[in-house]
Amino acid sequence: MTPPPRRLRLAAAASLVLLALAAHAQTVPAPNAPNDPSAPTSPAPIVEPSGAPTASVVAKAEPKSDATPSALTAELFFNVLVGEMTARSGDATDGAALMLEAARRTRDPRLYQRTVELALQTRSGDTALAAARAWKQAQPDSRDARRIELQILIALNRLADTVEPLRAEFAATPRIEHPFLMTIVARTYARATDKKLAASVVERALVDEIRNPATAGLAWTTIGRLRLVAGDPSGALDAALKGQEADPTSDGPAILAVDLIDPGQPLAEPIVKRYLATPKAQPEVRMGYARALAEGRRFAESSAELTKLTVERPDLPDPWVLLGSLQAQARQDAAAETSLKRYVELANGQADADERKRGLTQAYLLLSQLAERRKDFVGAENWLAKIDNGDDLVGTQARRASLLARQGKLQQARDLVRALPERNADDKKQKFLAEVQLLRDAKQYQPAYDMLLKASTAAPEDSDLLYDQAMVAEKLNRMDEMERLLRRLIELKPDNQNAYNALGYSLADRKVRLEEARTLIQKAVQLAPDDPFIADSLGWVEYRLGNMEEASRILEAAYKRRPDPEIAAHLGEVLWAAGKRDRAVAVWKEASLADADNETLQETLKRLRVKL
């Protein structure tokens, strides 16, 4: 660890005393004891390139292994003393020059280090670099000299000059420490101004690591990370492929590939799957893959991976809470409750207190929601009472307000939300949206619309407000207003799949401008190809267009991925219209067991005069 400035000054003063003794006795003191906390560590920290260097970039000089004769004469000692006094009087540049002369003549690493420190006091990076290079020239095998040179070059943003020092640093670092060193390198070079150059420099510096099968996987992962930061996902994918080819058992390429999973990168996911098929695949990779699938709304596949992980490693807490959340979304309430309670049981053994608190908050909120679904309001409140996380105060109180509203105490629920403190702008917005949601759940659409109109007028480019306002306008049957708002949202956020989907679905549901509706929904599919709800919209518009077979195919696939009551309502209607009434009734019954109050499902059954 780099010592703080005060400690450096004390070390420098102590060095003067030691050097004075050395001038008298012509010897230097023995090295630090092994348990001295000021002794150098390996690998030394590499600083981030944030402009001119400061004293914090200097690694502590390595002590000599044996007492050796000192070349410090009275004249040189005088130079050292004057150099220190000159620097402390405010002229660090001249002080550094005097110190460097003494360092060159004595070849003492402590004096080279002190020269660098004095140069950095005046933010003279070039002088510090010259001192570091003089030190390396005097002691070519000194790792500290090379490290300090490397650190200063990075701080000066002279990345092209770091290739050889970085390559030498890897060569001198014990193999067991390479993963740690590569992590530092990736983090440091990722902050460079020229990120493409940073990726190129690190690739050249890691040439020896790439050639070694034992380190090639990790080396290519480091290069891939930097390529990704540089905005080159194709290059990052190429690095992941090369890393896995060199070492199929390395988890690095698979972890990188998880971050690259995207419809535009079809070769990324197979990298992850190949790694997970190896005998010693790490559970963290499967967990990351499951999260990526969930983020891509591939819920069934994510649940399958999590189920496999909970079977293989039932002692890991994290898979249980994510699995429970997916099961709750799919209305598999009994399974969700089992998973979440298992997480709560395991979470108490987590070492990371912050991680445990966040996970428990999520679990308790979900368990409260499950209790609320079965109208166990006392049980729901009991779960909320277990939450001890001030960071999620708004979320917790919003859930309490929802419980009150469900019991007919809407005004009390609104008062509870309004009374919440506003620690920042995000809290203020979350309070507002929570109150609007209370009104929407209570079918108080006009007050909800009025609140959203006022807020969106004050923040006309807030996409969240525009979308919510459009959805409430639809509930009020203000279709022209809904369309205007959604088109405004598309103008502001052309990649917002929800806006395309909502507008297209609304047109399809009203049986108007169906070709336009299909075009809008197809655009949403392009932006989110794995979203089962967008697929539901596409199936619905195909049904409205009279394409029964295509509609049935799309809706069956969507329902398989996500057995949601709304998708079930649409699928059942298509099956009913196609004469497959037994299958339609079966789908509706299954959906009714999950959520008998679903509006779309109930409207469909009423319109078709079906009694389950």
ROLUMSE-197403 format. One line per field, with one value per residue (C-alpha): residue in one letter; x, y, z; residue number from 1. Coordinates in steps of 0.1 Angstrom, whole numbers, plus 2048, in hexadecimal, padded with zeros to 3 digits. Example, Ala and Ser with C-alpha at 12.3 -4.5 7.8 and 13.67 -1.06 7.14 Angstrom:
% residues 2
aa <- c(A,S)
px <- c(87B,889)
py <- c(7D3,7F5)
pz <- c(84E,847)
i <- c(1,2)
//
This chain:
% residues 612
aa <- c(M,T,P,P,P,R,R,L,R,L,A,A,A,A,S,L,V,L,L,A,L,A,A,H,A,Q,T,V,P,A,P,N,A,P,N,D,P,S,A,P,T,S,P,A,P,I,V,E,P,S,G,A,P,T,A,S,V,V,A,K,A,E,P,K,S,D,A,T,P,S,A,L,T,A,E,L,F,F,N,V,L,V,G,E,M,T,A,R,S,G,D,A,T,D,G,A,A,L,M,L,E,A,A,R,R,T,R,D,P,R,L,Y,Q,R,T,V,E,L,A,L,Q,T,R,S,G,D,T,A,L,A,A,A,R,A,W,K,Q,A,Q,P,D,S,R,D,A,R,R,I,E,L,Q,I,L,I,A,L,N,R,L,A,D,T,V,E,P,L,R,A,E,F,A,A,T,P,R,I,E,H,P,F,L,M,T,I,V,A,R,T,Y,A,R,A,T,D,K,K,L,A,A,S,V,V,E,R,A,L,V,D,E,I,R,N,P,A,T,A,G,L,A,W,T,T,I,G,R,L,R,L,V,A,G,D,P,S,G,A,L,D,A,A,L,K,G,Q,E,A,D,P,T,S,D,G,P,A,I,L,A,V,D,L,I,D,P,G,Q,P,L,A,E,P,I,V,K,R,Y,L,A,T,P,K,A,Q,P,E,V,R,M,G,Y,A,R,A,L,A,E,G,R,R,F,A,E,S,S,A,E,L,T,K,L,T,V,E,R,P,D,L,P,D,P,W,V,L,L,G,S,L,Q,A,Q,A,R,Q,D,A,A,A,E,T,S,L,K,R,Y,V,E,L,A,N,G,Q,A,D,A,D,E,R,K,R,G,L,T,Q,A,Y,L,L,L,S,Q,L,A,E,R,R,K,D,F,V,G,A,E,N,W,L,A,K,I,D,N,G,D,D,L,V,G,T,Q,A,R,R,A,S,L,L,A,R,Q,G,K,L,Q,Q,A,R,D,L,V,R,A,L,P,E,R,N,A,D,D,K,K,Q,K,F,L,A,E,V,Q,L,L,R,D,A,K,Q,Y,Q,P,A,Y,D,M,L,L,K,A,S,T,A,A,P,E,D,S,D,L,L,Y,D,Q,A,M,V,A,E,K,L,N,R,M,D,E,M,E,R,L,L,R,R,L,I,E,L,K,P,D,N,Q,N,A,Y,N,A,L,G,Y,S,L,A,D,R,K,V,R,L,E,E,A,R,T,L,I,Q,K,A,V,Q,L,A,P,D,D,P,F,I,A,D,S,L,G,W,V,E,Y,R,L,G,N,M,E,E,A,S,R,I,L,E,A,A,Y,K,R,R,P,D,P,E,I,A,A,H,L,G,E,V,L,W,A,A,G,K,R,D,R,A,V,A,V,W,K,E,A,S,L,A,D,A,D,N,E,T,L,Q,E,T,L,K,R,L,R,V,K,L)
px <- c(800,80D,814,802,815,81B,82A,840,84D,855,866,87B,885,88E,8A3,8B7,8BF,8C9,8DE,8F0,8F9,904,91B,92B,92B,92D,911,8EC,8D1,8C4,8A4,881,875,85D,83F,846,826,83A,84C,844,828,824,816,819,7FB,7F7,7E8,7CD,7D7,7C5,7DD,7FD,80A,809,81E,804,811,832,838,84F,873,87F,898,8BA,8BD,8DF,8F2,90A,924,916,923,915,931,92F,92A,90E,8FE,8FF,8ED,8D2,8CE,8CD,8B5,89D,89F,89B,87C,86D,872,85C,875,86F,87E,8A1,89D,896,8B5,8CC,8BC,8BF,8E4,8E9,8D4,8E8,909,8FD,8E5,8D0,8AB,89E,8AE,8A0,87D,881,88B,86B,857,866,860,83C,837,83B,826,844,83C,85A,873,863,865,889,891,87F,891,8B3,8AA,8A2,8C2,8D6,8C4,8B5,8A7,895,86F,867,87A,866,845,84A,854,834,81E,82C,828,803,7FD,80C,7F6,814,804,819,838,82A,82C,84E,84C,82B,837,855,83F,82B,84B,857,836,830,817,7FF,7FB,7F4,7CE,7D0,7E8,7D3,7B5,7C8,7D5,7B1,7A3,7BF,7C2,79C,79D,7B6,7AB,7B4,7A3,7AB,7D0,7CD,7BF,7DA,7F6,7EA,7E7,80B,817,805,815,828,808,7F5,80F,80D,7EF,7ED,7E7,7D9,7B4,7B8,7CE,7B5,79A,7AD,7B2,78D,782,796,789,766,76D,77B,759,765,74D,757,77B,771,75F,77D,792,77A,77A,7A0,7A2,78A,79C,7BD,7AF,78C,78C,793,775,782,776,754,74F,758,740,724,727,727,706,6F1,6DC,6F7,712,705,727,72A,711,720,741,72E,71C,73C,74D,72F,731,754,757,765,750,74D,72A,730,730,70F,701,70D,6FE,6DD,6DD,6E4,6C7,6B0,6BB,6B3,690,698,688,682,6A6,6B3,69E,6AB,6CF,6C7,6B5,6D4,6EA,6D5,6D7,6FC,704,6E7,6FD,701,6E8,6E7,6D7,6BA,6AF,6B1,69E,684,67F,67A,662,64F,64D,640,626,635,62E,634,656,660,659,66D,68B,689,687,6A5,6B8,6B0,6BC,6DE,6E3,6EC,70C,717,738,72E,717,70C,705,6F1,6DD,6D4,6CA,6B5,6A3,69A,68F,67A,669,661,654,63E,631,629,616,603,5F8,5E7,5D8,5EC,5F2,5FF,619,623,629,63C,655,658,660,67F,68F,6AB,6B9,6B7,6C3,6A2,68A,675,670,667,64E,63F,638,628,613,608,5FC,5E8,5D9,5CF,5BB,5A8,5BE,5C9,5CC,5E0,5F7,5FD,604,61E,630,62F,63E,65D,67D,68E,6B3,6BA,6A9,6A5,691,67A,673,66D,655,642,640,636,618,60E,60F,5F9,5DF,5E2,5DE,5BF,5B2,5B4,5C0,5B7,5CA,5E7,5E6,5E5,604,617,60C,619,63A,640,639,655,66C,661,67E,67A,672,665,64B,641,63B,627,612,60B,600,5E8,5DB,5D2,5BF,5AB,5A4,5B7,5C7,5D2,5E4,5F4,601,60F,622,630,63B,64C,65D,669,677,68A,694,695,6A2,685,675,659,64C,64B,63A,620,616,615,601,5E8,5E1,5DE,5C7,5B0,5B2,5BF,5DC,5E7,604,612,60D,620,63D,63F,63F,659,66F,66B,673,694,69D,693,690,68E,672,654,63C,647,643,61F,618,625,610,5F1,5F6,5FA,5D9,5C8,5D6,5C6,5E7,5DB,5F6,612,600,5FD,621,62E,617,61E,643,63E,628,642,65D,647,626,616,5F0,5EF,602,5EB,5CC,5D8,5E4,5C3,5AF,5C3,5BE,599,595,5A7,58F,5A8,591,59C,5C0,5B4,5A1,5BF,5D5,5BC,5B8,5DD,5DF,5C2,5D3,5F1,5DD,5B8,5B5,5C9,5B5,5BD,5B4,594,58A,591,57C,560,560,561,547,55E,55A,577)
py <- c(800,823,836,857,878,87D,85A,862,881,86E,853,86D,87C,85A,854,873,866,844,854,86A,84B,83A,857,851,82B,825,80C,80D,7FE,7DB,7D6,7D8,7BA,7A4,7AF,7D4,7E2,7FB,7DF,7DE,7C7,7B5,7BE,7E4,7F9,807,82A,836,84F,86E,889,895,87D,883,875,859,847,83D,81A,815,80D,7EA,7E6,7D8,7B4,7B8,7D4,7E2,7FD,820,838,856,86E,88D,8A1,88B,88B,8B1,8AF,899,8B0,8CF,8BE,8B6,8D9,8E9,8D4,8DC,901,8FE,8F7,8D2,8D4,8DE,8C7,8AA,8B3,8B1,891,881,889,878,85A,855,856,83F,829,828,820,835,854,84C,848,869,87B,86F,87B,89D,8A0,896,8B1,8CB,8B5,8B2,891,892,898,87B,865,86E,864,843,83B,844,82D,811,817,815,7F6,7E4,7C8,7DE,7D7,7F6,80C,7FD,7FF,824,82B,818,82B,84D,845,83B,85A,86F,85D,851,830,826,827,80E,7EF,7E3,7ED,7DC,7BD,7BC,7C0,7A1,78E,796,790,76D,75A,756,77C,781,781,79D,7B0,7AD,7B9,7D8,7DD,7DA,7F3,80C,80C,80D,830,83C,859,845,825,814,81B,80E,7ED,7EB,7F2,7D8,7BE,7C4,7C3,7A2,790,778,770,76A,750,73D,725,729,74E,754,752,76D,782,782,78A,7A9,7B4,7AE,7C3,7E0,7DC,7DC,7FC,80B,805,7E6,7CA,7B6,7B8,7AE,790,786,787,772,758,757,755,737,726,72A,71E,70F,70C,731,743,765,762,755,772,78B,779,77D,7A3,79F,78B,79E,797,7A8,792,76E,75F,76B,754,734,73D,73E,71D,70B,716,70C,6E9,6E5,6D0,6EB,709,723,72A,74F,74C,73A,754,770,75E,75A,780,788,772,782,7A5,799,78F,76B,761,73C,736,74B,737,716,721,72C,70C,6F9,70E,70A,6E4,6E4,6FE,700,713,732,74D,764,74B,746,76A,76F,74E,759,77A,769,750,76D,77E,75E,75B,73B,748,728,721,746,746,726,735,757,747,732,751,761,743,743,769,76B,759,772,784,7A4,7B7,7D0,7B4,7A1,7BF,7C7,7A2,79F,7BF,7B1,790,7A0,7B7,799,784,7A1,7A3,77E,781,79E,78A,771,78E,786,7AB,7A3,78B,7A4,7BF,7A7,7A1,7C6,7CB,7B6,7CE,7E1,7F5,81A,81B,80C,820,82C,809,7FB,816,815,7F0,7F9,813,7F9,7E2,7FF,807,7E2,7E4,803,81C,830,852,844,832,853,865,84B,84F,875,874,863,878,883,87D,883,889,864,860,87D,86C,84A,859,869,849,835,84C,84B,825,825,839,823,803,812,81B,840,849,86D,878,863,874,896,88F,881,89F,8B8,8A5,89F,8C4,8CD,8B2,8AE,896,87D,85D,84B,866,867,841,840,85E,84C,82C,83F,853,831,827,848,83F,85D,84B,869,876,854,852,875,86E,84D,85D,878,85D,84B,86D,871,84D,83B,81B,819,7F8,7FD,81C,80A,7EC,800,814,7F6,7E1,7FD,800,7DB,7D7,7F2,7E2,801,807,7E3,7E4,802,7F0,7D2,7E8,7F9,7D7,7C8,7E6,7DE,7B9,7C5,7D8,7BD,79B,786,79A,783,7A0,7B0,78E,78E,7AF,7A1,782,798,7AE,790,783,7A4,7A1,77F,76B,751,737,751,761,73F,737,758,757,733,73B,75A,748,72C,746,759,74A,76C,76F,78B,776,759,76E,776,752,744,75C,752,72D,733,744,728,70E,700,708,6ED,6F9,71D,715,702,720,738,722,720,746,74B,736,74D,76E,76C,792,799,7B4,7A7,784,78D,7A4,788,76E,787,791,76D,763,748,73A,726)
pz <- c(800,7F8,818,81D,819,83E,841,823,834,854,83F,82E,850,85D,83E,845,868,85A,83F,858,86C,84C,844,865,866,840,842,83C,853,84F,83C,84B,85E,84A,85E,859,84A,836,823,7FE,7F2,7D1,7BA,7BF,7B8,795,796,77F,764,771,766,777,791,7B6,7D3,7D8,7B9,7C8,7D4,7F1,7E8,7ED,809,804,80D,81F,830,815,816,810,7F6,809,810,825,805,7F9,81B,819,7F7,806,824,80E,7F6,812,820,7FE,7F7,819,813,7F4,7D7,7D2,7AE,7BA,7D8,7C0,7AB,7C9,7D5,7B3,7B2,7D4,7C8,7A8,7BB,7D8,7C3,7E2,7D9,7F6,7E7,7C5,7D5,7E8,7C8,7B7,7D5,7D4,7AE,7B3,7CE,7B2,79A,784,773,75B,778,78B,76D,767,78B,788,768,777,794,77B,768,788,794,775,78B,7A3,7A1,7B4,79B,77F,791,799,775,769,782,777,752,758,76C,750,738,724,71E,700,715,72F,719,723,748,74B,738,750,76E,764,75E,781,793,7A1,78C,7A9,7AB,785,789,7A3,78D,76E,781,78B,768,759,772,76E,748,744,752,737,721,701,709,6E7,6ED,710,703,6E8,702,71A,6FE,6F4,718,71E,700,717,72A,70A,6FF,720,721,746,745,722,72D,747,730,714,72D,739,715,70D,72B,71E,6FB,709,71C,6FC,6EB,6D7,6E0,6C2,6CC,6F0,6E2,6CD,6ED,700,6E4,6E3,709,70A,6ED,700,721,721,747,74D,75B,74F,72B,736,74E,733,71B,734,731,70B,709,6F0,6D1,6BD,6CB,6C5,6CB,6EF,700,6F2,704,725,71E,714,735,74A,73A,749,768,77F,773,78E,79C,799,773,772,78A,773,755,767,76E,74A,73F,758,74C,728,734,72D,74E,748,73E,75B,773,765,76A,78E,796,78A,79F,7BE,7BA,7B4,7CF,7E7,800,7EA,7F4,7D5,7BD,7D4,7D6,7B0,7AA,7C3,7B2,790,79F,7AF,78D,77D,799,7A6,7C9,7DD,7CC,7CF,7F5,7F9,7E6,7F8,81A,811,808,829,83B,829,827,84C,843,829,832,81F,835,81B,802,81C,825,801,7FA,81A,811,7EF,7FE,819,800,7E9,806,810,7ED,7EC,80D,800,7E1,7F7,80B,82A,833,856,848,82E,848,85E,841,83C,861,85C,844,854,836,836,812,807,81D,800,7F2,814,81C,7F9,7FF,821,80F,7F5,812,820,7FE,7F8,819,80D,81F,800,811,82E,814,801,822,82B,80A,80C,82F,823,825,805,808,7E3,7C2,7BC,7DD,7D2,7B1,7C1,7D9,7BD,7A8,7C7,7CD,7A8,7A9,7C8,7B4,795,7AA,7B9,796,79F,77C,77A,79A,78E,76C,77B,790,772,75C,776,77A,755,74E,766,757,732,729,745,733,752,757,733,731,752,746,725,737,74E,730,721,740,73D,718,70C,6EF,6DB,6FA,701,6DD,6DE,6FE,6F1,6D0,6E4,6F9,6D9,6CD,6ED,6F1,6CF,6E0,6F9,6F0,709,6F7,6D5,6E5,6F8,6DA,6C3,6DC,6E2,6BC,6B9,6D7,6C8,6A5,694,67D,681,668,67B,69C,68F,683,6A5,6B8,6A0,6A8,6CD,6C6,6B5,6D4,6ED,6DA,6F9,70B,70E,713,6F2,6E1,6F0,6DF,6BE,6C1,6C9,6AA,694,6A3,69B,677,674,674,68C,688,68C,6A9,6BB,6B5,6C3,6E1,6EA,6EA,6FF,718,71B,723,73B,747,74F,752,737,71E,728,721,6FE,6F6,703,6ED,6CE,6D6,6DD,6BB,6AA,6B8,6D2,6EF,707,704,708,728,736,730,740,75F,764,761,779,794,791,791,790,792,773,760,73D,746,756,739,720,733,737,712,706,720,72E,751,75F)
i <- c(1,2,3,4,5,6,7,8,9,10,11,12,13,14,15,16,17,18,19,20,21,22,23,24,25,26,27,28,29,30,31,32,33,34,35,36,37,38,39,40,41,42,43,44,45,46,47,48,49,50,51,52,53,54,55,56,57,58,59,60,61,62,63,64,65,66,67,68,69,70,71,72,73,74,75,76,77,78,79,80,81,82,83,84,85,86,87,88,89,90,91,92,93,94,95,96,97,98,99,100,101,102,103,104,105,106,107,108,109,110,111,112,113,114,115,116,117,118,119,120,121,122,123,124,125,126,127,128,129,130,131,132,133,134,135,136,137,138,139,140,141,142,143,144,145,146,147,148,149,150,151,152,153,154,155,156,157,158,159,160,161,162,163,164,165,166,167,168,169,170,171,172,173,174,175,176,177,178,179,180,181,182,183,184,185,186,187,188,189,190,191,192,193,194,195,196,197,198,199,200,201,202,203,204,205,206,207,208,209,210,211,212,213,214,215,216,217,218,219,220,221,222,223,224,225,226,227,228,229,230,231,232,233,234,235,236,237,238,239,240,241,242,243,244,245,246,247,248,249,250,251,252,253,254,255,256,257,258,259,260,261,262,263,264,265,266,267,268,269,270,271,272,273,274,275,276,277,278,279,280,281,282,283,284,285,286,287,288,289,290,291,292,293,294,295,296,297,298,299,300,301,302,303,304,305,306,307,308,309,310,311,312,313,314,315,316,317,318,319,320,321,322,323,324,325,326,327,328,329,330,331,332,333,334,335,336,337,338,339,340,341,342,343,344,345,346,347,348,349,350,351,352,353,354,355,356,357,358,359,360,361,362,363,364,365,366,367,368,369,370,371,372,373,374,375,376,377,378,379,380,381,382,383,384,385,386,387,388,389,390,391,392,393,394,395,396,397,398,399,400,401,402,403,404,405,406,407,408,409,410,411,412,413,414,415,416,417,418,419,420,421,422,423,424,425,426,427,428,429,430,431,432,433,434,435,436,437,438,439,440,441,442,443,444,445,446,447,448,449,450,451,452,453,454,455,456,457,458,459,460,461,462,463,464,465,466,467,468,469,470,471,472,473,474,475,476,477,478,479,480,481,482,483,484,485,486,487,488,489,490,491,492,493,494,495,496,497,498,499,500,501,502,503,504,505,506,507,508,509,510,511,512,513,514,515,516,517,518,519,520,521,522,523,524,525,526,527,528,529,530,531,532,533,534,535,536,537,538,539,540,541,542,543,544,545,546,547,548,549,550,551,552,553,554,555,556,557,558,559,560,561,562,563,564,565,566,567,568,569,570,571,572,573,574,575,576,577,578,579,580,581,582,583,584,585,586,587,588,589,590,591,592,593,594,595,596,597,598,599,600,601,602,603,604,605,606,607,608,609,610,611,612)
//
